[in-house]
Amino acid sequence: MALFMSQKFDSYWSEFHGVMVMETILDPRFKVKVMEYYFPAIYGDGTSDEIKKIQNNLLRMMREYKGKSEAS
């Protein structure tokens, strides 16, 4: 039973989801430092690619927000 539960848990939480990372970055207590600290342990050689993905998503969200606020 415990093995089944562990496998099910791992299927959901084995990778960080972009939304969770962006939420952490936007939290003033953590910012980007948490991502820079944990990503090498999680992604290894792919760390810089993952960080770039998150940065691009954040920039896209900021541009979208800016466009909506200027239109108002």
Contacts in CASP RR format, 6 or more apart in sequence:
PFRMAT RR
TARGET T0000
AUTHOR 0000-0000-0000
METHOD contacts of the structure
MODEL  1
MALFMSQKFDSYWSEFHGVMVMETILDPRFKVKVMEYYFPAIYGDGTSDE
IKKIQNNLLRMMREYKGKSEAS
15 42 0 8 1.000
16 38 0 8 1.000
16 42 0 8 1.000
18 53 0 8 1.000
18 54 0 8 1.000
18 57 0 8 1.000
21 35 0 8 1.000
21 54 0 8 1.000
22 54 0 8 1.000
22 57 0 8 1.000
22 58 0 8 1.000
22 61 0 8 1.000
24 30 0 8 1.000
24 34 0 8 1.000
24 35 0 8 1.000
25 31 0 8 1.000
25 32 0 8 1.000
25 34 0 8 1.000
25 35 0 8 1.000
25 54 0 8 1.000
25 58 0 8 1.000
35 51 0 8 1.000
35 54 0 8 1.000
36 51 0 8 1.000
39 47 0 8 1.000
39 50 0 8 1.000
39 51 0 8 1.000
40 47 0 8 1.000
43 49 0 8 1.000
43 50 0 8 1.000
END
